[in-house]
Amino acid sequence: EVEDWLYEDGEDETKGVYVAKLEELKKVGDPVEERYKESLERGSVIDQLGYCINSYREAAVSNDPKFDHIEMAEKQKVLNECVEAEAWLREKKQQQDALPKYATPVLLSADVTSKAQALDKVCRPVMTKPKPVKAEVPQAKGDEPADEGKSEPQEPDSGEPMETEKPTQGSA
């Protein structure tokens, strides 16, 4: 239909008519293209969010010593965020699966990505909190410089010649 118009009636038309016709075609074609792009991207971003949820959940319930310093209340907060994100994803996925492919998607890859970023923003600071080692560090630092400072001046003042000095003194 468009091809017929283009080669028959459209041959003698002005640029403005062509632009208007192109806009009509974009109204039909752009939504199709967007749905196609979404269907391609959706799988990978869903997998990324699932991986993120599982990683934080496993870290929160882990008995690994590197997470021992994190309080249970904070770990529970991470678990709650993971459960909430998983429930949101499951609900949206069910809604999307119920829709035909030609319908406007309810689960957009941008929404999934923003959900993953929000989860990461809440969980990462909690799970990567460094272990408190403040009590040991000042004592160790306080002792070591004092020992080093005392031992270095004592060696040259001890009066014992170094191995390199012995031949020099013996030959003189």
Buried (B, 14 or more C-beta within 10 A) or exposed (E): EEEEEEEEEBEEEEEEEEEEBEEEEEEEEEEEEEBEEBEEBBEEBBEBBBEBBEBBBEBBEBEEEEBEEBEEEBBEBBBEBBEBBBEBBEEBBEEBEEEEEEEEBBBBBEBBBEBBEEBBEBBEEBBEEEEEEEEEEEEEEEEEEEEEEEEEEEEEEEEEEEEEEEEEEEEE
